[in-house]
Amino acid sequence: MHGQNSKGFTLVELMVVIAVVAILAVVAMPSYRELLDNYRVRKAGEDVVSLVSNARSGAVKLHRQVNVSFTTGASWCAGAKSADAPSAGAQAIAADPCNCGDPTTCLVETEQLAIPAGKHAGVTMATATNALVFNGITGATTALAGSTITLDSPLNKFRATVTVTPLGQSNLVVAAK
């Protein structure tokens, strides 16, 4: 029976392949965890930039103030609320802050603008301004000062920094801590 070709793998060959795959997985795991950590904080930062940009454009579109509110910490949230439409002949009033703990209160006209608590599990909002209010005519912030919002990744290896200029433009930078 020495002349027959055998088809298949021996047990030793199979064990060598499994050992090589296991070693590669162990080597790649830390890189994958860091990649995932960076992705999570970047996605949270992108959502904050989107919220701020939509709030600013809503203010200009409606010609009314829009207030963007933040709640910091591990179970952070953010939301925007526009001022009510002025009644006949009355001046527009200032926009109230929304309660982002209840995202249904965060409305710009009829559009819900909120990042609910828990959407980005593990990401912590380290710092944020109490509120960011956009002027309904220029889209600039009413405080005419820049604002910074910082988010820390779940493994605390990366920090996303969202800066909002006095003109209301937002920018995101993600860097290793």
N, C-alpha and C positions, 0 to 999 in steps of 0.2 A: 503494500500500500504506500510505499514511499514515492511513487511516481505521480500520485494525484495532487492537483493544486487545491489547497484549502482556501475557502472563502470565509471572510470574517476577520475578527481581531482576536488576539490572545488576551488573556486576562492582564498580563503585564503591560501590554500596549495600552489597553484601556485605562489602567491605573496611572500610567505616565501622563496621558492626556488629561485626565481629571486633576492630577496634581498641578500641571502647568496652568490649567484654567483657574484653579483655586488661588494660585500664587498671583496671577494677573488680576484677579478680582480683589485680593487683599491690597495690592499695590495701587489700584485705581480708586478704591473706596474713599480715601481722604480727599482726593481731587474732586470726586463727584459730590461729596458733601459740601465742599467749599463752593463749587459751581452752583449747587442748589441754594445755598445760603445767599450768595450774591444775587441770584435770580429773584428770590423772594423779596429782598429789600429793594431791588431795582423796580420790580413790578409795583410795589407799594408806593414808591416815589413817583412812578409814572402815573399812577392813579391820582395822587395829590396834584401833580402838575395839570392833569386833565381837568380835575375839579376846579382848580383855580382859573384855568383858561376859560372854561365854560361859564364860570361865574362872571368873569370880566366881560366876556362877549354878551352875556345875558344882560348885564347892567347897561351896556351901550345900546343894545337892541331895544330894551324897554324904556330907556332914558330915566332909569330909577336906580337908586342905590341897591347894591347886593352885598350882604354881609356873609363872610365865610368864617365859620366857627370851628375850633379844634378842641378836642379833649385828649390830653396826653396820657401816656402810661402804656401798660401792656395791653389793655383792652381799649385802645384809642379809636376815635372816630372823627370824621370831618363832614361838614355839610354847608350848603349855601342856601340863603333865603333872600328873596327880593322884597323890597318895600312894596306895600300895597299900592294899587293904582290910585291916583288922586281922584277925589270926587269932584263934581262939577265946580270948576273955578278955584278949588283949593290947591295949595301947594303940596307937592309930594312930601311925604314924611320919611324919616330915616328908617332904614331896614333894621328889623329886630334880628338878633342872633337866632339861629335855628338850634333845636335840641337834637344833636346828631344821635343821641341815644334812642330817639324815635325818628327814624329817617323820613317818615311821612310828613314831618313838619318842615323838612328842608326842600322848599319849592322855589324855583325861579320861574315865575308865572305859573305854568302848569307842569313843568318838567321837574321831576325829583332829582336833586343833585346832592348825593350823599355817599360817603364811604362808611358803611355800617361797622360797628364794633365786631371784631372777630373775622372780618373778611380776609385779613392778612395775618393768619395765626402765627404767633412767634415773633413777629416784627413789633418793635416797640417804638412809639413816638416819643423821643427823648425831650425835644423842645419844640415849641410852636408859639406864635403870637396868640394872644387871647382871641383876637378877631381881626379879620382883614376886610376892610370895607372898600368897595369899588364905587367910584363916582359914576353916575349914570350918563354923563355927557362925554367925559374924556376917557373913561376906563382906568384912570389913575387911582392909586390908593388915596383915600381921604386924609390919611396921616402924612402923606408925602414923605414917607420913610420906607426904606427897604425892610423886608421881613424874611426870616429864615425858619424853615421847618426841618428838623433832623429826625431821621428814622434809623434805628439800629437793627441789624440782622438777627435772626434767631440764635446763631452761634456767637454773636457779638464780635464778628470778625470784619464786618463791613458797615459803613455808614453812608446813607443816602442823604444828601443835603439839597433841599429845594429852596432856592432863593427867589423872592418876588421883588422886582425893582419898584421904585416909586411910580413908574409909569404902568405898572401892572403886568409886566412880562415876567414869565416864570422860567426857571432853568433848573435842571437836575444834574447833580454830580454824585457818582457813587465811587467811593474809594475805600481801600483797606484801612482799618483802624490801627 
